[in-house]
């Protein structure tokens, strides 16, 4: 039973990581890409750590998984905020700003 749950957690974590990668690839501007990479990747990493700890089944694996999850929960939002703030200070235009500046006849289809 625990092997099946571990596999489900690992597949779900991999799915969220895949969604994060697709979001980074498909989103039009850097702010939306940053949002995709921090939110989905955080959940994906935590699910994969939980799945790995459940597959191993040792108390040491659970302690390491919880410690790594807490570390990731504390550092990923801070890193995302720092990157977003640096990008905003550089005055990097968003996709909406670029589209508005292009005019009606130069907008991509």
C-alpha contacts under 8 A as a table, 3 or more apart, distances in Angstrom:
res1	aa1	res2	aa2	distance
1	X	4	X	5.30
1	X	5	X	6.42
2	X	5	X	5.04
2	X	6	X	5.98
2	X	54	X	6.64
2	X	55	X	7.10
3	X	6	X	5.00
3	X	7	X	6.17
3	X	54	X	7.39
3	X	55	X	5.90
4	X	7	X	5.10
4	X	8	X	6.21
5	X	8	X	5.00
5	X	9	X	6.16
5	X	51	X	7.41
5	X	54	X	7.78
6	X	9	X	5.12
6	X	10	X	6.14
6	X	50	X	7.52
6	X	51	X	4.28
6	X	52	X	6.70
6	X	53	X	7.99
6	X	54	X	5.43
6	X	55	X	5.43
7	X	10	X	5.05
7	X	11	X	6.06
7	X	51	X	6.57
7	X	55	X	7.88
8	X	11	X	5.17
8	X	12	X	6.02
8	X	51	X	7.56
9	X	12	X	5.09
9	X	13	X	5.99
9	X	47	X	5.53
9	X	48	X	6.17
9	X	50	X	6.88
9	X	51	X	4.82
10	X	13	X	5.06
10	X	14	X	6.07
10	X	47	X	6.44
10	X	48	X	4.78
10	X	49	X	7.96
10	X	50	X	7.89
10	X	51	X	5.07
10	X	52	X	7.18
11	X	14	X	5.03
11	X	15	X	6.05
11	X	48	X	7.86
12	X	15	X	4.93
12	X	16	X	6.28
12	X	44	X	7.20
12	X	47	X	6.86
12	X	48	X	7.71
13	X	16	X	5.19
13	X	17	X	6.24
13	X	43	X	7.02
13	X	44	X	3.96
13	X	45	X	6.25
13	X	46	X	7.29
13	X	47	X	4.74
13	X	48	X	4.86
14	X	17	X	5.00
14	X	18	X	6.09
14	X	44	X	6.23
14	X	48	X	7.05
15	X	18	X	4.97
15	X	19	X	6.16
15	X	44	X	7.27
16	X	19	X	4.94
16	X	20	X	6.16
16	X	40	X	5.55
16	X	41	X	6.48
16	X	43	X	6.86
16	X	44	X	4.81
17	X	20	X	4.99
17	X	21	X	6.25
17	X	40	X	6.37
17	X	41	X	5.24
17	X	44	X	5.19
17	X	45	X	7.50
18	X	21	X	5.06
18	X	22	X	6.16
19	X	22	X	5.12
19	X	23	X	5.97
19	X	40	X	6.86
20	X	23	X	5.02
20	X	24	X	6.19
20	X	36	X	5.37
20	X	37	X	5.22
20	X	39	X	7.84
20	X	40	X	5.16
20	X	41	X	5.75
21	X	24	X	5.17
21	X	25	X	6.25
21	X	36	X	7.96
21	X	37	X	7.11
22	X	25	X	5.00
22	X	26	X	5.97
23	X	26	X	5.18
23	X	27	X	5.70
23	X	33	X	6.43
23	X	36	X	5.54
23	X	37	X	7.36
24	X	27	X	5.81
24	X	32	X	7.80
24	X	33	X	4.57
24	X	34	X	7.36
24	X	36	X	6.13
24	X	37	X	6.35
25	X	33	X	7.64
27	X	30	X	7.78
27	X	32	X	5.99
27	X	33	X	5.66
28	X	32	X	7.14
28	X	33	X	7.58
28	X	95	X	5.82
29	X	32	X	5.73
29	X	33	X	6.36
29	X	94	X	5.51
29	X	95	X	5.18
30	X	33	X	4.96
30	X	34	X	6.03
30	X	94	X	7.16
31	X	34	X	5.10
31	X	35	X	6.31
31	X	84	X	6.67
31	X	94	X	7.24
32	X	35	X	5.00
32	X	36	X	6.28
33	X	36	X	5.16
33	X	37	X	6.17
34	X	37	X	5.20
34	X	38	X	6.20
34	X	80	X	6.62
34	X	84	X	7.34
35	X	38	X	5.46
35	X	39	X	6.08
35	X	80	X	7.73
36	X	39	X	5.62
36	X	40	X	5.89
36	X	41	X	7.58
37	X	40	X	6.00
37	X	41	X	5.53
38	X	41	X	5.50
38	X	42	X	5.91
38	X	76	X	6.25
38	X	77	X	6.73
38	X	80	X	6.38
39	X	42	X	5.46
39	X	43	X	6.65
40	X	43	X	5.35
40	X	44	X	6.05
41	X	44	X	4.89
41	X	45	X	6.01
42	X	45	X	5.32
42	X	46	X	6.30
42	X	72	X	6.95
42	X	73	X	6.92
42	X	76	X	7.06
43	X	46	X	5.21
43	X	47	X	6.16
44	X	47	X	5.23
44	X	48	X	6.12
45	X	48	X	5.10
45	X	49	X	6.08
45	X	69	X	7.59
46	X	49	X	5.12
46	X	50	X	6.15
46	X	69	X	5.53
47	X	50	X	5.09
47	X	51	X	6.11
48	X	51	X	4.99
48	X	52	X	6.10
49	X	52	X	5.10
49	X	53	X	6.09
49	X	65	X	5.36
49	X	68	X	7.94
49	X	69	X	7.30
50	X	53	X	5.11
50	X	54	X	6.07
50	X	62	X	7.60
50	X	65	X	6.34
50	X	66	X	7.94
51	X	54	X	5.08
51	X	55	X	6.09
52	X	55	X	5.04
52	X	56	X	6.21
52	X	61	X	7.90
53	X	56	X	5.19
53	X	57	X	5.84
53	X	58	X	7.26
53	X	61	X	5.02
53	X	62	X	5.18
53	X	65	X	6.25
54	X	57	X	4.91
54	X	58	X	7.97
54	X	62	X	7.51
56	X	61	X	6.62
57	X	61	X	6.85
57	X	62	X	7.45
58	X	61	X	5.28
58	X	62	X	6.58
59	X	62	X	5.12
59	X	63	X	6.20
60	X	63	X	5.09
60	X	64	X	6.17
61	X	64	X	5.17
61	X	65	X	6.03
62	X	65	X	4.99
62	X	66	X	6.05
63	X	66	X	5.25
63	X	67	X	6.08
64	X	67	X	5.07
64	X	68	X	5.97
65	X	68	X	5.16
65	X	69	X	5.97
66	X	69	X	5.02
66	X	70	X	6.10
67	X	70	X	5.21
67	X	71	X	6.13
68	X	71	X	4.99
68	X	72	X	6.07
69	X	72	X	5.07
69	X	73	X	6.03
70	X	73	X	5.00
70	X	74	X	6.14
71	X	74	X	5.20
71	X	75	X	6.10
72	X	75	X	5.20
72	X	76	X	5.61
73	X	76	X	5.90
73	X	77	X	7.02
74	X	77	X	6.57
74	X	78	X	6.93
75	X	78	X	5.19
75	X	79	X	5.96
76	X	79	X	5.13
76	X	80	X	6.03
77	X	80	X	5.00
77	X	81	X	5.99
78	X	81	X	5.10
78	X	82	X	6.12
79	X	82	X	5.09
79	X	83	X	6.15
80	X	83	X	5.16
80	X	84	X	6.05
81	X	84	X	5.05
81	X	85	X	6.00
82	X	85	X	5.13
82	X	86	X	6.15
83	X	86	X	5.13
83	X	87	X	6.15
84	X	87	X	5.10
84	X	88	X	6.08
85	X	88	X	5.03
85	X	89	X	6.11
86	X	89	X	5.10
86	X	90	X	6.35
87	X	90	X	5.16
87	X	91	X	6.49
87	X	92	X	5.94
88	X	91	X	4.94
88	X	92	X	6.07
89	X	92	X	7.72
93	X	97	X	5.80
93	X	98	X	6.50
94	X	97	X	5.22
94	X	98	X	6.40
95	X	98	X	5.16
95	X	99	X	6.13
96	X	99	X	5.10
96	X	100	X	6.06
97	X	100	X	5.14
97	X	101	X	6.13
98	X	101	X	5.17
98	X	102	X	6.15
99	X	102	X	5.17
99	X	103	X	6.98
99	X	107	X	6.27
100	X	103	X	5.95
102	X	105	X	7.76
102	X	106	X	5.52
102	X	107	X	6.24
103	X	106	X	5.67
103	X	107	X	6.60
104	X	107	X	5.82
